[in-house]
Structures are given as structure tokens and as C-alpha cells.
Amino acid sequence: VEWNEFHHLLIMESLGGDQPYWVRFMAQHSALAYYIALCMLWMMSPSLSYKFSEMLETHAVDTYSQFVDENADKLKKLPPSPVAV
């Protein structure tokens, strides 16, 4: 799992996610805030924490799939990020 997340971050950075400092700052601190919130939720209710994570991941898959479907032709014309190859 960690390799997958690390690789995902490398790809995102290569696509421009590493440009302005404030963007990286917000992304890193948002991830930290999410982690802390999820840990606190888990302390209150592990099953609710799991359900929340499941709902978030389902939403991500749905929105990514919609993006790919709506932009399939454009995406096929773009070369892959070098780090993704």
C-alpha cells in the first residue's frame, strides 16, 4: 500500500503538483489533518471510521472514473508521465 501511495505522489508531482510551495503546504497539512481526524474518529467508533474511509474511497473512484470517461480522447493523446512508465 505504501509503495502505491508513494508512486501516486511521484506521479502527481511530475504532473505539476510540486510547483508552488503553498500548494504542497496545503496538501501535506490537509493529509495530516485528515489522518488526525480519522484517528480521533476511530477512537470513538472504529466501524464508523472504517465506513467513512470506505465512503471517501468510493467517492474518489467514482469521480476519477467520471473524469477518465469524460476526457478519454484527450487523455489518450497525452504521453504518460516519465515516472509512471
Biopython code that builds the backbone (N, CA, C, O; Angstrom):
import numpy as np
from Bio.PDB.StructureBuilder import StructureBuilder

atoms = [
    (1, "VAL", "N", (0.832, -1.193, 0.000)),
    (1, "VAL", "CA", (0.000, 0.000, 0.000)),
    (1, "VAL", "C", (0.872, 1.251, 0.000)),
    (1, "VAL", "O", (0.603, 2.195, -0.743)),
    (2, "GLU", "N", (1.932, 1.263, 0.843)),
    (2, "GLU", "CA", (2.764, 2.453, 0.913)),
    (2, "GLU", "C", (3.472, 2.733, -0.408)),
    (2, "GLU", "O", (3.622, 3.892, -0.795)),
    (3, "TRP", "N", (3.908, 1.682, -1.107)),
    (3, "TRP", "CA", (4.567, 1.882, -2.397)),
    (3, "TRP", "C", (3.586, 2.508, -3.380)),
    (3, "TRP", "O", (3.956, 3.394, -4.151)),
    (4, "ASN", "N", (2.350, 2.055, -3.357)),
    (4, "ASN", "CA", (1.335, 2.594, -4.248)),
    (4, "ASN", "C", (1.107, 4.081, -3.980)),
    (4, "ASN", "O", (1.045, 4.879, -4.916)),
    (5, "GLU", "N", (0.983, 4.453, -2.709)),
    (5, "GLU", "CA", (0.759, 5.861, -2.354)),
    (5, "GLU", "C", (1.979, 6.707, -2.719)),
    (5, "GLU", "O", (1.839, 7.818, -3.231)),
    (6, "PHE", "N", (3.164, 6.182, -2.457)),
    (6, "PHE", "CA", (4.389, 6.904, -2.802)),
    (6, "PHE", "C", (4.469, 7.128, -4.311)),
    (6, "PHE", "O", (4.788, 8.228, -4.763)),
    (7, "HIS", "N", (4.184, 6.099, -5.077)),
    (7, "HIS", "CA", (4.223, 6.211, -6.532)),
    (7, "HIS", "C", (3.180, 7.207, -7.022)),
    (7, "HIS", "O", (3.440, 7.984, -7.940)),
    (8, "HIS", "N", (2.000, 7.182, -6.407)),
    (8, "HIS", "CA", (0.951, 8.137, -6.751)),
    (8, "HIS", "C", (1.444, 9.570, -6.530)),
    (8, "HIS", "O", (1.211, 10.441, -7.368)),
    (9, "LEU", "N", (2.120, 9.815, -5.413)),
    (9, "LEU", "CA", (2.641, 11.155, -5.137)),
    (9, "LEU", "C", (3.713, 11.559, -6.148)),
    (9, "LEU", "O", (3.756, 12.712, -6.578)),
    (10, "LEU", "N", (4.573, 10.624, -6.526)),
    (10, "LEU", "CA", (5.595, 10.939, -7.531)),
    (10, "LEU", "C", (4.954, 11.342, -8.859)),
    (10, "LEU", "O", (5.394, 12.285, -9.517)),
    (11, "ILE", "N", (3.918, 10.618, -9.235)),
    (11, "ILE", "CA", (3.225, 10.941, -10.494)),
    (11, "ILE", "C", (2.569, 12.311, -10.396)),
    (11, "ILE", "O", (2.682, 13.117, -11.320)),
    (12, "MET", "N", (1.889, 12.583, -9.295)),
    (12, "MET", "CA", (1.225, 13.870, -9.127)),
    (12, "MET", "C", (2.237, 15.021, -9.156)),
    (12, "MET", "O", (1.971, 16.066, -9.750)),
    (13, "GLU", "N", (3.382, 14.832, -8.523)),
    (13, "GLU", "CA", (4.420, 15.859, -8.549)),
    (13, "GLU", "C", (4.935, 16.080, -9.966)),
    (13, "GLU", "O", (5.169, 17.217, -10.374)),
    (14, "SER", "N", (5.110, 15.004, -10.711)),
    (14, "SER", "CA", (5.630, 15.140, -12.071)),
    (14, "SER", "C", (4.624, 15.828, -12.995)),
    (14, "SER", "O", (4.998, 16.367, -14.036)),
    (15, "LEU", "N", (3.345, 15.807, -12.609)),
    (15, "LEU", "CA", (2.312, 16.470, -13.403)),
    (15, "LEU", "C", (2.105, 17.930, -12.995)),
    (15, "LEU", "O", (1.215, 18.602, -13.517)),
    (16, "GLY", "N", (2.915, 18.415, -12.073)),
    (16, "GLY", "CA", (2.842, 19.821, -11.688)),
    (16, "GLY", "C", (2.449, 20.059, -10.252)),
    (16, "GLY", "O", (2.339, 21.210, -9.827)),
    (17, "GLY", "N", (2.236, 19.005, -9.494)),
    (17, "GLY", "CA", (1.835, 19.177, -8.113)),
    (17, "GLY", "C", (2.944, 19.646, -7.198)),
    (17, "GLY", "O", (2.703, 19.910, -6.020)),
    (18, "ASP", "N", (4.159, 19.755, -7.720)),
    (18, "ASP", "CA", (5.287, 20.186, -6.889)),
    (18, "ASP", "C", (5.654, 21.647, -7.145)),
    (18, "ASP", "O", (6.711, 22.099, -6.705)),
    (19, "GLN", "N", (4.813, 22.383, -7.840)),
    (19, "GLN", "CA", (5.178, 23.730, -8.240)),
    (19, "GLN", "C", (5.189, 24.745, -7.096)),
    (19, "GLN", "O", (6.243, 24.953, -6.496)),
    (20, "PRO", "N", (4.075, 25.380, -6.773)),
    (20, "PRO", "CA", (4.118, 26.409, -5.730)),
    (20, "PRO", "C", (4.200, 25.805, -4.326)),
    (20, "PRO", "O", (3.604, 24.767, -4.041)),
    (21, "TYR", "N", (4.949, 26.479, -3.467)),
    (21, "TYR", "CA", (5.120, 25.994, -2.091)),
    (21, "TYR", "C", (3.783, 25.877, -1.372)),
    (21, "TYR", "O", (3.536, 24.885, -0.686)),
    (22, "TRP", "N", (2.925, 26.870, -1.519)),
    (22, "TRP", "CA", (1.671, 26.874, -0.765)),
    (22, "TRP", "C", (0.785, 25.694, -1.137)),
    (22, "TRP", "O", (0.027, 25.210, -0.295)),
    (23, "VAL", "N", (0.861, 25.220, -2.374)),
    (23, "VAL", "CA", (0.067, 24.059, -2.783)),
    (23, "VAL", "C", (0.563, 22.815, -2.051)),
    (23, "VAL", "O", (-0.232, 22.035, -1.527)),
    (24, "ARG", "N", (1.874, 22.638, -2.021)),
    (24, "ARG", "CA", (2.441, 21.496, -1.302)),
    (24, "ARG", "C", (2.153, 21.592, 0.190)),
    (24, "ARG", "O", (1.839, 20.590, 0.833)),
    (25, "PHE", "N", (2.261, 22.795, 0.738)),
    (25, "PHE", "CA", (1.976, 23.008, 2.155)),
    (25, "PHE", "C", (0.545, 22.612, 2.476)),
    (25, "PHE", "O", (0.299, 21.888, 3.441)),
    (26, "MET", "N", (-0.398, 23.082, 1.674)),
    (26, "MET", "CA", (-1.810, 22.775, 1.907)),
    (26, "MET", "C", (-2.076, 21.276, 1.754)),
    (26, "MET", "O", (-2.805, 20.694, 2.558)),
    (27, "ALA", "N", (-1.500, 20.657, 0.746)),
    (27, "ALA", "CA", (-1.714, 19.224, 0.528)),
    (27, "ALA", "C", (-1.159, 18.404, 1.689)),
    (27, "ALA", "O", (-1.825, 17.498, 2.190)),
    (28, "GLN", "N", (0.044, 18.719, 2.109)),
    (28, "GLN", "CA", (0.659, 17.961, 3.200)),
    (28, "GLN", "C", (-0.100, 18.147, 4.512)),
    (28, "GLN", "O", (-0.324, 17.185, 5.247)),
    (29, "HIS", "N", (-0.487, 19.370, 4.799)),
    (29, "HIS", "CA", (-1.171, 19.626, 6.060)),
    (29, "HIS", "C", (-2.627, 19.157, 6.030)),
    (29, "HIS", "O", (-3.184, 18.799, 7.068)),
    (30, "SER", "N", (-3.236, 19.157, 4.861)),
    (30, "SER", "CA", (-4.578, 18.581, 4.742)),
    (30, "SER", "C", (-4.535, 17.081, 4.989)),
    (30, "SER", "O", (-5.417, 16.527, 5.645)),
    (31, "ALA", "N", (-3.512, 16.433, 4.466)),
    (31, "ALA", "CA", (-3.358, 14.997, 4.687)),
    (31, "ALA", "C", (-3.137, 14.710, 6.171)),
    (31, "ALA", "O", (-3.683, 13.744, 6.705)),
    (32, "LEU", "N", (-2.349, 15.533, 6.828)),
    (32, "LEU", "CA", (-2.104, 15.352, 8.252)),
    (32, "LEU", "C", (-3.392, 15.577, 9.057)),
    (32, "LEU", "O", (-3.695, 14.811, 9.972)),
    (33, "ALA", "N", (-4.140, 16.619, 8.717)),
    (33, "ALA", "CA", (-5.408, 16.889, 9.405)),
    (33, "ALA", "C", (-6.390, 15.738, 9.193)),
    (33, "ALA", "O", (-7.092, 15.340, 10.123)),
    (34, "TYR", "N", (-6.440, 15.204, 7.977)),
    (34, "TYR", "CA", (-7.319, 14.068, 7.688)),
    (34, "TYR", "C", (-6.928, 12.859, 8.530)),
    (34, "TYR", "O", (-7.789, 12.180, 9.090)),
    (35, "TYR", "N", (-5.628, 12.594, 8.616)),
    (35, "TYR", "CA", (-5.136, 11.463, 9.402)),
    (35, "TYR", "C", (-5.519, 11.615, 10.870)),
    (35, "TYR", "O", (-6.007, 10.669, 11.487)),
    (36, "ILE", "N", (-5.302, 12.789, 11.423)),
    (36, "ILE", "CA", (-5.644, 13.033, 12.832)),
    (36, "ILE", "C", (-7.145, 12.884, 13.051)),
    (36, "ILE", "O", (-7.576, 12.259, 14.020)),
    (37, "ALA", "N", (-7.950, 13.465, 12.141)),
    (37, "ALA", "CA", (-9.405, 13.361, 12.274)),
    (37, "ALA", "C", (-9.855, 11.909, 12.196)),
    (37, "ALA", "O", (-10.735, 11.491, 12.948)),
    (38, "LEU", "N", (-9.265, 11.146, 11.300)),
    (38, "LEU", "CA", (-9.642, 9.741, 11.165)),
    (38, "LEU", "C", (-9.234, 8.931, 12.398)),
    (38, "LEU", "O", (-9.963, 8.034, 12.822)),
    (39, "CYS", "N", (-8.079, 9.245, 12.969)),
    (39, "CYS", "CA", (-7.659, 8.575, 14.208)),
    (39, "CYS", "C", (-8.612, 8.907, 15.353)),
    (39, "CYS", "O", (-8.971, 8.031, 16.139)),
    (40, "MET", "N", (-9.015, 10.156, 15.446)),
    (40, "MET", "CA", (-9.959, 10.547, 16.502)),
    (40, "MET", "C", (-11.306, 9.849, 16.296)),
    (40, "MET", "O", (-11.922, 9.378, 17.252)),
    (41, "LEU", "N", (-11.753, 9.788, 15.051)),
    (41, "LEU", "CA", (-12.998, 9.100, 14.753)),
    (41, "LEU", "C", (-12.886, 7.616, 15.103)),
    (41, "LEU", "O", (-13.827, 7.022, 15.629)),
    (42, "TRP", "N", (-11.731, 7.026, 14.809)),
    (42, "TRP", "CA", (-11.517, 5.608, 15.127)),
    (42, "TRP", "C", (-11.572, 5.367, 16.635)),
    (42, "TRP", "O", (-12.084, 4.343, 17.087)),
    (43, "MET", "N", (-11.037, 6.322, 17.415)),
    (43, "MET", "CA", (-11.084, 6.170, 18.873)),
    (43, "MET", "C", (-12.530, 6.192, 19.383)),
    (43, "MET", "O", (-12.856, 5.542, 20.376)),
    (44, "MET", "N", (-13.378, 6.937, 18.699)),
    (44, "MET", "CA", (-14.784, 6.993, 19.103)),
    (44, "MET", "C", (-15.556, 5.781, 18.584)),
    (44, "MET", "O", (-16.381, 5.207, 19.295)),
    (45, "SER", "N", (-15.277, 5.399, 17.336)),
    (45, "SER", "CA", (-16.007, 4.293, 16.730)),
    (45, "SER", "C", (-15.209, 3.721, 15.563)),
    (45, "SER", "O", (-15.233, 4.285, 14.469)),
    (46, "PRO", "N", (-14.498, 2.602, 15.777)),
    (46, "PRO", "CA", (-13.727, 2.011, 14.683)),
    (46, "PRO", "C", (-14.574, 1.685, 13.451)),
    (46, "PRO", "O", (-14.120, 1.874, 12.323)),
    (47, "SER", "N", (-15.782, 1.205, 13.656)),
    (47, "SER", "CA", (-16.616, 0.867, 12.495)),
    (47, "SER", "C", (-17.040, 2.113, 11.723)),
    (47, "SER", "O", (-17.130, 2.080, 10.496)),
    (48, "LEU", "N", (-17.299, 3.205, 12.429)),
    (48, "LEU", "CA", (-17.661, 4.452, 11.747)),
    (48, "LEU", "C", (-16.465, 5.013, 10.979)),
    (48, "LEU", "O", (-16.615, 5.542, 9.878)),
    (49, "SER", "N", (-15.286, 4.891, 11.569)),
    (49, "SER", "CA", (-14.067, 5.342, 10.898)),
    (49, "SER", "C", (-13.841, 4.546, 9.611)),
    (49, "SER", "O", (-13.503, 5.113, 8.571)),
    (50, "TYR", "N", (-14.030, 3.230, 9.695)),
    (50, "TYR", "CA", (-13.882, 2.380, 8.511)),
    (50, "TYR", "C", (-14.910, 2.761, 7.449)),
    (50, "TYR", "O", (-14.576, 2.871, 6.269)),
    (51, "LYS", "N", (-16.153, 2.961, 7.866)),
    (51, "LYS", "CA", (-17.217, 3.315, 6.924)),
    (51, "LYS", "C", (-16.920, 4.646, 6.242)),
    (51, "LYS", "O", (-17.136, 4.794, 5.039)),
    (52, "PHE", "N", (-16.423, 5.615, 7.011)),
    (52, "PHE", "CA", (-16.080, 6.915, 6.435)),
    (52, "PHE", "C", (-14.984, 6.761, 5.379)),
    (52, "PHE", "O", (-15.077, 7.326, 4.289)),
    (53, "SER", "N", (-13.949, 5.991, 5.713)),
    (53, "SER", "CA", (-12.864, 5.761, 4.747)),
    (53, "SER", "C", (-13.387, 5.069, 3.496)),
    (53, "SER", "O", (-13.010, 5.415, 2.376)),
    (54, "GLU", "N", (-14.255, 4.094, 3.699)),
    (54, "GLU", "CA", (-14.838, 3.374, 2.564)),
    (54, "GLU", "C", (-15.644, 4.320, 1.676)),
    (54, "GLU", "O", (-15.544, 4.258, 0.450)),
    (55, "MET", "N", (-16.440, 5.192, 2.288)),
    (55, "MET", "CA", (-17.242, 6.144, 1.516)),
    (55, "MET", "C", (-16.357, 7.125, 0.754)),
    (55, "MET", "O", (-16.651, 7.469, -0.390)),
    (56, "LEU", "N", (-15.273, 7.575, 1.385)),
    (56, "LEU", "CA", (-14.353, 8.504, 0.736)),
    (56, "LEU", "C", (-13.666, 7.848, -0.459)),
    (56, "LEU", "O", (-13.560, 8.452, -1.527)),
    (57, "GLU", "N", (-13.204, 6.626, -0.281)),
    (57, "GLU", "CA", (-12.550, 5.910, -1.379)),
    (57, "GLU", "C", (-13.530, 5.622, -2.522)),
    (57, "GLU", "O", (-13.164, 5.712, -3.694)),
    (58, "THR", "N", (-14.758, 5.281, -2.184)),
    (58, "THR", "CA", (-15.776, 5.040, -3.211)),
    (58, "THR", "C", (-16.033, 6.306, -4.004)),
    (58, "THR", "O", (-16.150, 6.268, -5.229)),
    (59, "HIS", "N", (-16.120, 7.430, -3.302)),
    (59, "HIS", "CA", (-16.324, 8.713, -3.980)),
    (59, "HIS", "C", (-15.141, 9.026, -4.903)),
    (59, "HIS", "O", (-15.328, 9.502, -6.023)),
    (60, "ALA", "N", (-13.932, 8.756, -4.423)),
    (60, "ALA", "CA", (-12.739, 9.010, -5.245)),
    (60, "ALA", "C", (-12.763, 8.168, -6.514)),
    (60, "ALA", "O", (-12.491, 8.676, -7.602)),
    (61, "VAL", "N", (-13.085, 6.890, -6.382)),
    (61, "VAL", "CA", (-13.145, 6.011, -7.553)),
    (61, "VAL", "C", (-14.207, 6.517, -8.529)),
    (61, "VAL", "O", (-13.978, 6.545, -9.739)),
    (62, "ASP", "N", (-15.347, 6.908, -8.014)),
    (62, "ASP", "CA", (-16.431, 7.403, -8.875)),
    (62, "ASP", "C", (-16.020, 8.671, -9.621)),
    (62, "ASP", "O", (-16.251, 8.785, -10.825)),
    (63, "THR", "N", (-15.412, 9.626, -8.910)),
    (63, "THR", "CA", (-15.045, 10.883, -9.565)),
    (63, "THR", "C", (-13.887, 10.682, -10.544)),
    (63, "THR", "O", (-13.876, 11.287, -11.616)),
    (64, "TYR", "N", (-12.904, 9.832, -10.185)),
    (64, "TYR", "CA", (-11.807, 9.548, -11.118)),
    (64, "TYR", "C", (-12.336, 8.866, -12.373)),
    (64, "TYR", "O", (-11.925, 9.188, -13.488)),
    (65, "SER", "N", (-13.249, 7.926, -12.181)),
    (65, "SER", "CA", (-13.828, 7.208, -13.323)),
    (65, "SER", "C", (-14.603, 8.157, -14.223)),
    (65, "SER", "O", (-14.519, 8.070, -15.448)),
    (66, "GLN", "N", (-15.347, 9.050, -13.621)),
    (66, "GLN", "CA", (-16.102, 10.026, -14.400)),
    (66, "GLN", "C", (-15.150, 10.926, -15.192)),
    (66, "GLN", "O", (-15.390, 11.207, -16.366)),
    (67, "PHE", "N", (-14.079, 11.374, -14.550)),
    (67, "PHE", "CA", (-13.093, 12.211, -15.229)),
    (67, "PHE", "C", (-12.484, 11.484, -16.422)),
    (67, "PHE", "O", (-12.363, 12.049, -17.509)),
    (68, "VAL", "N", (-12.103, 10.232, -16.211)),
    (68, "VAL", "CA", (-11.497, 9.442, -17.298)),
    (68, "VAL", "C", (-12.505, 9.240, -18.427)),
    (68, "VAL", "O", (-12.155, 9.379, -19.599)),
    (69, "ASP", "N", (-13.732, 8.920, -18.090)),
    (69, "ASP", "CA", (-14.763, 8.721, -19.115)),
    (69, "ASP", "C", (-15.012, 9.986, -19.921)),
    (69, "ASP", "O", (-15.140, 9.929, -21.144)),
    (70, "GLU", "N", (-15.081, 11.121, -19.246)),
    (70, "GLU", "CA", (-15.381, 12.383, -19.927)),
    (70, "GLU", "C", (-14.200, 12.923, -20.723)),
    (70, "GLU", "O", (-14.387, 13.736, -21.628)),
    (71, "ASN", "N", (-12.998, 12.486, -20.400)),
    (71, "ASN", "CA", (-11.804, 13.015, -21.063)),
    (71, "ASN", "C", (-10.969, 11.940, -21.740)),
    (71, "ASN", "O", (-9.776, 12.134, -21.971)),
    (72, "ALA", "N", (-11.574, 10.827, -22.055)),
    (72, "ALA", "CA", (-10.829, 9.686, -22.603)),
    (72, "ALA", "C", (-10.031, 10.057, -23.854)),
    (72, "ALA", "O", (-8.860, 9.696, -23.969)),
    (73, "ASP", "N", (-10.645, 10.763, -24.776)),
    (73, "ASP", "CA", (-9.942, 11.105, -26.014)),
    (73, "ASP", "C", (-8.740, 12.008, -25.750)),
    (73, "ASP", "O", (-7.668, 11.798, -26.317)),
    (74, "LYS", "N", (-8.913, 13.004, -24.898)),
    (74, "LYS", "CA", (-7.805, 13.911, -24.570)),
    (74, "LYS", "C", (-6.684, 13.162, -23.853)),
    (74, "LYS", "O", (-5.505, 13.369, -24.139)),
    (75, "LEU", "N", (-7.061, 12.300, -22.930)),
    (75, "LEU", "CA", (-6.060, 11.581, -22.150)),
    (75, "LEU", "C", (-5.261, 10.600, -23.001)),
    (75, "LEU", "O", (-4.074, 10.390, -22.751)),
    (76, "LYS", "N", (-5.893, 10.005, -23.992)),
    (76, "LYS", "CA", (-5.186, 9.059, -24.867)),
    (76, "LYS", "C", (-4.119, 9.746, -25.702)),
    (76, "LYS", "O", (-3.149, 9.109, -26.112)),
    (77, "LYS", "N", (-4.288, 11.046, -25.959)),
    (77, "LYS", "CA", (-3.326, 11.791, -26.763)),
    (77, "LYS", "C", (-2.126, 12.273, -25.953)),
    (77, "LYS", "O", (-1.101, 12.650, -26.521)),
    (78, "LEU", "N", (-2.255, 12.261, -24.628)),
    (78, "LEU", "CA", (-1.158, 12.733, -23.775)),
    (78, "LEU", "C", (-0.167, 11.606, -23.518)),
    (78, "LEU", "O", (-0.560, 10.452, -23.348)),
    (79, "PRO", "N", (1.130, 11.948, -23.491)),
    (79, "PRO", "CA", (2.113, 10.918, -23.135)),
    (79, "PRO", "C", (2.048, 10.665, -21.627)),
    (79, "PRO", "O", (1.677, 11.563, -20.871)),
    (80, "PRO", "N", (2.401, 9.467, -21.184)),
    (80, "PRO", "CA", (2.408, 9.214, -19.741)),
    (80, "PRO", "C", (3.536, 9.994, -19.070)),
    (80, "PRO", "O", (4.544, 10.320, -19.698)),
    (81, "SER", "N", (3.355, 10.276, -17.828)),
    (81, "SER", "CA", (4.404, 10.909, -17.039)),
    (81, "SER", "C", (5.601, 9.962, -17.002)),
    (81, "SER", "O", (5.417, 8.758, -16.820)),
    (82, "PRO", "N", (6.823, 10.473, -17.169)),
    (82, "PRO", "CA", (8.007, 9.583, -17.168)),
    (82, "PRO", "C", (8.113, 8.716, -15.914)),
    (82, "PRO", "O", (8.580, 7.579, -15.989)),
    (83, "VAL", "N", (7.693, 9.230, -14.780)),
    (83, "VAL", "CA", (7.794, 8.466, -13.541)),
    (83, "VAL", "C", (6.769, 7.327, -13.505)),
    (83, "VAL", "O", (6.920, 6.389, -12.723)),
    (84, "ALA", "N", (5.736, 7.399, -14.338)),
    (84, "ALA", "CA", (4.705, 6.366, -14.369)),
    (84, "ALA", "C", (5.084, 5.184, -15.254)),
    (84, "ALA", "O", (4.457, 4.126, -15.192)),
    (85, "VAL", "N", (6.093, 5.367, -16.060)),
    (85, "VAL", "CA", (6.484, 4.317, -17.010)),
    (85, "VAL", "C", (7.421, 3.325, -16.392)),
    (85, "VAL", "O", (7.844, 2.379, -17.057)),
]
sb = StructureBuilder()
sb.init_structure("model")
sb.init_model(0)
sb.init_chain("A")
sb.init_seg("    ")
for serial, (resi, resn, name, xyz) in enumerate(atoms, 1):
    if name == "N":
        sb.init_residue(resn, " ", resi, " ")
    sb.init_atom(name, np.array(xyz, "f"), 0.0, 1.0, " ", f" {name:<3s}", serial, name[0])
structure = sb.get_structure()
